[in-house]
Amino acid sequence: MAEPIAATALGIEALLGWPPRIHALIGHPVGLFANVIGVCDRRLNRPDRSDRHRRIAGIAAMVLLIALTACVVALAEAGVRTLAGAWAWPVLALLAWPAMAARSLDDHVRPILSALEAGDLPAARRAVGMIVGRDTAELGEAGVARAAIESLAESFCDGVVAPLLWLVLLGLPGAWTLKAINTADSMIGHREEPYRAYGWAAARIDDVAMLAPARLSALLLCLAGGGGWSTMVRDHGLHASPNAGWPEAAMAGALGVRLAGPVAYDGLLAAKPWIGKDGREARPQDLRRALAVYRRACAVLGAIALMVTVGVAAWPA
């Protein structure tokens, strides 16, 4: 019988998120990855070394992170299967639960929507500043809504589709190795110094790991949103990332709004092109619609995971 590990893990996270009490007690597993990445960064990314040496050091750090994560999690999975036997799958689903972020993302976006609908722009700016890296102090209502919608679309890929897909393909080691790669990319995969050379490997490995999830997430958002196909096909390449443009363009098309565009980071304006340039400015009601699309897409993804499990179970041995 096939094990419904992926569908169960997604369901647990959808119900509970990552409870604050658990976070206060033990933090989150990605913190372990952050510690390893931070130690490697301090020891290997030395400013007195050439770019070539720092690039090699960055590659070595990623090899270490990936190998360590995959081996430790594979050993843990093997231990659970040995000890629990036929009842290993519920334990493995619990171990996969923190790798998912469907409810957690929803929990972060809802306060932004509530503040916008209450007309409390300062609170909305503070809330959106928790999930985006751009400057938020001067954002207007449209800018806050746009930032939240973009983050929702991109994080659907990073935090929901990608870990679930890699869990289905490679089991528990696949999901947690993906989270380690994502964490490294967010910490050191930058084009600016001091990570331009050292973080090259982290960014490229993340690009490869997210190729399939990005395109799958875009398809799911178009299905859940009842449209957006033409905008997805036309505008996905306008994003600086080879992957993030797919779900963002899908969401822009499904909602009929324009996303991306000029945005400030650390006081400097980045002249990004518009995704969905023929759409209107984002409004609070568009963020509400984006949340509805996101929730439907998560539900479709869960249903697919469950159907795959049932289909594998029904397949003749």
C-alpha positions as CSV (number, residue, x, y, z in Angstrom):
1,M,0.0,0.0,0.0
2,A,1.3,3.5,-0.9
3,E,1.9,5.7,2.0
4,P,0.0,9.1,2.1
5,I,3.0,10.9,3.6
6,A,2.9,14.0,1.4
7,A,-0.9,14.5,1.5
8,T,-0.9,14.0,5.3
9,A,2.0,16.4,5.9
10,L,0.3,19.0,3.8
11,G,-2.9,18.5,5.6
12,I,-1.3,18.8,9.1
13,E,0.4,22.0,8.1
14,A,-2.8,23.4,6.6
15,L,-4.6,22.8,9.9
16,L,-1.9,23.9,12.3
17,G,0.8,25.9,10.5
18,W,3.9,26.0,12.7
19,P,2.4,26.9,16.1
20,P,4.0,29.8,18.0
21,R,4.4,27.7,21.1
22,I,6.4,25.1,19.3
23,H,8.4,27.8,17.6
24,A,9.2,29.4,21.0
25,L,10.2,26.1,22.4
26,I,12.4,24.6,19.6
27,G,12.5,27.2,16.8
28,H,12.1,25.9,13.3
29,P,14.3,23.2,11.6
30,V,15.5,25.7,9.0
31,G,17.3,27.4,11.8
32,L,19.7,24.4,11.8
33,F,20.5,25.0,8.2
34,A,21.0,28.7,8.9
35,N,23.6,27.8,11.6
36,V,25.6,25.6,9.2
37,I,25.4,28.2,6.4
38,G,26.5,30.9,8.8
39,V,29.5,29.0,10.1
40,C,30.6,28.2,6.6
41,D,30.2,31.8,5.5
42,R,32.3,33.1,8.4
43,R,35.1,30.6,7.8
44,L,35.2,30.3,4.0
45,N,33.9,33.6,2.6
46,R,37.0,35.6,3.5
47,P,37.4,39.1,1.9
48,D,41.2,38.6,1.5
49,R,40.6,35.7,-1.0
50,S,40.1,36.1,-4.7
51,D,36.7,35.7,-6.4
52,R,37.8,32.3,-7.8
53,H,38.7,31.0,-4.4
54,R,35.5,32.3,-2.9
55,R,33.4,30.7,-5.7
56,I,35.1,27.3,-5.0
57,A,34.6,27.8,-1.3
58,G,30.9,28.5,-2.0
59,I,30.6,25.3,-4.0
60,A,32.3,23.3,-1.2
61,A,29.9,24.8,1.4
62,M,26.9,23.8,-0.7
63,V,28.2,20.2,-1.2
64,L,28.7,20.0,2.5
65,L,25.2,21.4,3.3
66,I,23.4,19.1,0.8
67,A,25.4,16.0,1.7
68,L,25.0,16.5,5.5
69,T,21.2,17.2,5.2
70,A,20.5,14.3,2.8
71,C,22.5,11.8,4.9
72,V,21.1,12.8,8.3
73,V,17.5,12.8,7.1
74,A,18.0,9.6,5.2
75,L,19.3,7.9,8.3
76,A,16.4,9.3,10.3
77,E,13.9,8.0,7.8
78,A,15.6,4.6,7.8
79,G,15.5,4.5,11.6
80,V,11.8,5.4,11.7
81,R,11.0,2.7,9.1
82,T,13.0,0.1,11.0
83,L,11.4,0.9,14.4
84,A,7.8,1.6,13.3
85,G,7.4,-0.8,10.4
86,A,4.0,-0.5,8.7
87,W,3.2,2.5,10.9
88,A,6.2,4.5,9.9
89,W,4.3,6.7,7.5
90,P,2.4,8.8,10.1
91,V,5.7,9.5,11.9
92,L,7.4,10.5,8.6
93,A,4.4,12.7,7.8
94,L,5.0,14.5,11.1
95,L,8.7,14.9,10.3
96,A,7.8,16.3,6.9
97,W,5.1,18.7,8.3
98,P,7.5,21.6,9.1
99,A,8.9,21.6,5.6
100,M,5.5,22.8,4.3
101,A,4.3,26.4,4.7
102,A,0.8,26.6,3.2
103,R,-0.9,27.7,6.4
104,S,2.1,29.7,7.6
105,L,2.1,31.8,4.5
106,D,-1.7,32.4,4.8
107,D,-1.1,33.5,8.4
108,H,1.4,36.1,7.3
109,V,-0.6,37.5,4.5
110,R,-4.0,37.8,6.3
111,P,-2.8,40.6,8.6
112,I,-1.7,42.6,5.6
113,L,-5.2,42.3,4.1
114,S,-6.9,43.1,7.4
115,A,-4.8,46.3,7.8
116,L,-5.5,47.4,4.2
117,E,-9.2,46.8,4.5
118,A,-9.2,48.8,7.8
119,G,-7.5,51.7,6.1
120,D,-4.4,51.3,8.5
121,L,-1.6,51.8,6.0
122,P,1.2,52.0,8.5
123,A,0.2,48.6,10.0
124,A,-0.1,47.2,6.4
125,R,3.4,48.4,5.7
126,R,4.8,46.8,8.8
127,A,3.0,43.5,8.1
128,V,4.2,43.3,4.5
129,G,7.7,44.2,5.6
130,M,7.7,40.9,7.4
131,I,7.6,38.9,4.2
132,V,9.3,41.1,1.5
133,G,12.8,42.5,1.2
134,R,12.0,45.8,-0.5
135,D,11.6,49.1,1.2
136,T,8.1,49.4,2.6
137,A,8.1,52.7,4.5
138,E,6.9,54.8,1.6
139,L,4.6,52.2,-0.1
140,G,1.0,53.3,-0.8
141,E,-2.0,51.0,-0.7
142,A,-1.3,49.7,-4.2
143,G,2.3,49.1,-3.5
144,V,1.5,47.1,-0.3
145,A,-1.1,45.0,-2.1
146,R,1.2,44.4,-5.0
147,A,4.1,43.3,-2.7
148,A,1.9,41.0,-0.8
149,I,0.4,39.4,-4.0
150,E,3.9,38.9,-5.4
151,S,5.2,37.3,-2.2
152,L,2.1,35.0,-2.0
153,A,2.6,33.8,-5.6
154,E,6.3,33.2,-5.3
155,S,6.1,31.6,-1.9
156,F,3.4,29.2,-3.1
157,C,6.1,27.8,-5.2
158,D,8.9,28.0,-2.7
159,G,7.0,27.0,0.5
160,V,4.3,24.7,-0.8
161,V,4.7,23.2,-4.3
162,A,8.5,22.6,-4.2
163,P,8.8,20.8,-0.8
164,L,5.8,18.7,-1.6
165,L,7.1,17.8,-5.1
166,W,10.5,16.8,-3.8
167,L,8.9,14.9,-0.9
168,V,6.9,12.8,-3.4
169,L,10.0,12.3,-5.6
170,L,12.7,11.6,-3.1
171,G,11.0,11.1,0.2
172,L,11.9,13.0,3.4
173,P,15.6,13.7,2.3
174,G,14.2,15.3,-0.8
175,A,11.9,17.7,1.0
176,W,14.5,18.7,3.7
177,T,17.4,19.0,1.2
178,L,15.2,21.4,-0.8
179,K,14.6,23.5,2.3
180,A,18.4,23.6,3.0
181,I,19.0,24.8,-0.6
182,N,16.2,27.4,-0.3
183,T,17.7,28.7,3.0
184,A,21.2,29.0,1.5
185,D,19.8,30.9,-1.5
186,S,18.0,33.3,0.8
187,M,21.1,33.9,3.0
188,I,24.0,33.9,0.5
189,G,22.6,33.6,-3.0
190,H,22.9,37.4,-3.8
191,R,24.6,39.3,-6.6
192,E,25.9,41.9,-4.3
193,E,29.1,41.7,-2.2
194,P,30.2,39.8,-0.2
195,Y,28.2,37.0,-1.8
196,R,28.6,37.7,-5.6
197,A,31.2,34.9,-5.9
198,Y,30.7,32.9,-2.7
199,G,26.9,32.7,-3.2
200,W,27.1,31.8,-6.9
201,A,26.6,28.0,-6.2
202,A,23.7,28.5,-3.8
203,A,21.8,30.6,-6.3
204,R,22.5,28.3,-9.3
205,I,21.6,25.1,-7.3
206,D,18.4,26.7,-6.1
207,D,17.5,27.7,-9.7
208,V,17.8,24.1,-10.8
209,A,15.9,22.7,-7.8
210,M,13.0,25.1,-8.5
211,L,12.7,24.6,-12.2
212,A,9.9,22.1,-12.1
213,P,8.1,23.5,-9.0
214,A,7.9,27.0,-10.5
215,R,6.2,25.8,-13.7
216,L,3.9,23.5,-11.8
217,S,2.9,26.3,-9.4
218,A,2.1,28.6,-12.3
219,L,-0.1,26.0,-13.8
220,L,-1.9,25.4,-10.5
221,L,-2.5,29.2,-10.0
222,C,-3.9,29.5,-13.5
223,L,-6.2,26.6,-12.9
224,A,-7.3,27.9,-9.5
225,G,-7.7,31.4,-10.8
226,G,-9.6,30.5,-13.9
227,G,-7.2,32.2,-16.3
228,G,-3.9,34.0,-16.6
229,W,-2.4,31.6,-19.2
230,S,-1.5,34.2,-21.8
231,T,0.1,36.5,-19.2
232,M,2.1,33.6,-17.8
233,V,3.4,32.6,-21.2
234,R,4.2,36.2,-22.2
235,D,5.6,37.7,-19.1
236,H,7.3,34.9,-17.0
237,G,10.7,35.8,-18.6
238,L,10.5,39.5,-17.4
239,H,11.5,38.5,-13.9
240,A,15.2,38.5,-13.0
241,S,14.8,34.9,-11.6
242,P,14.4,32.1,-14.1
243,N,11.7,30.6,-11.9
244,A,9.9,33.3,-9.8
245,G,8.4,34.9,-12.9
246,W,6.2,31.9,-13.6
247,P,4.0,32.0,-10.5
248,E,4.0,35.8,-10.4
249,A,2.9,36.1,-14.1
250,A,0.3,33.4,-13.5
251,M,-1.1,35.3,-10.5
252,A,-1.0,38.7,-12.3
253,G,-2.9,37.2,-15.3
254,A,-5.5,35.4,-13.1
255,L,-6.2,38.6,-11.2
256,G,-5.9,41.1,-14.0
257,V,-3.4,43.2,-12.2
258,R,0.2,44.3,-12.8
259,L,3.0,43.2,-10.6
260,A,6.7,43.9,-10.1
261,G,7.6,47.2,-11.7
262,P,9.9,49.8,-10.1
263,V,10.7,49.0,-6.5
264,A,13.2,50.3,-3.9
265,Y,15.8,48.3,-2.0
266,D,17.9,50.0,0.7
267,G,16.9,53.4,-0.7
268,L,17.9,52.5,-4.3
269,L,15.2,52.3,-7.0
270,A,15.4,49.2,-9.2
271,A,13.7,49.7,-12.5
272,K,12.0,46.3,-12.8
273,P,9.7,45.7,-15.8
274,W,6.0,45.2,-15.2
275,I,4.6,41.7,-15.2
276,G,1.0,41.9,-16.5
277,K,1.6,45.4,-17.8
278,D,-1.9,45.6,-19.3
279,G,-3.5,45.0,-15.9
280,R,-4.7,47.6,-13.4
281,E,-3.1,48.7,-10.1
282,A,-3.5,46.2,-7.3
283,R,-6.2,47.0,-4.7
284,P,-7.0,45.4,-1.3
285,Q,-9.8,43.4,-2.9
286,D,-7.3,42.0,-5.3
287,L,-5.2,40.7,-2.4
288,R,-8.3,39.1,-1.0
289,R,-8.9,37.5,-4.4
290,A,-5.2,36.4,-4.5
291,L,-5.6,34.6,-1.2
292,A,-8.7,32.8,-2.5
293,V,-6.8,31.7,-5.6
294,Y,-3.9,30.6,-3.4
295,R,-6.1,28.5,-1.2
296,R,-7.8,26.9,-4.1
297,A,-4.4,26.1,-5.6
298,C,-3.3,24.5,-2.3
299,A,-6.5,22.4,-2.3
300,V,-5.9,21.3,-5.8
301,L,-2.3,20.4,-5.0
302,G,-3.4,18.4,-1.9
303,A,-6.0,16.6,-4.0
304,I,-3.3,15.7,-6.6
305,A,-1.0,14.3,-3.9
306,L,-3.9,12.2,-2.5
307,M,-4.8,10.9,-6.0
308,V,-1.2,10.0,-6.7
309,T,-1.2,8.0,-3.4
310,V,-4.4,6.2,-4.3
311,G,-3.3,5.6,-7.8
312,V,0.0,4.1,-6.7
313,A,-1.8,1.9,-4.1
314,A,-4.2,0.6,-6.8
315,W,-1.4,-0.2,-9.3
316,P,-0.8,-4.0,-9.6
317,A,2.3,-5.2,-7.8
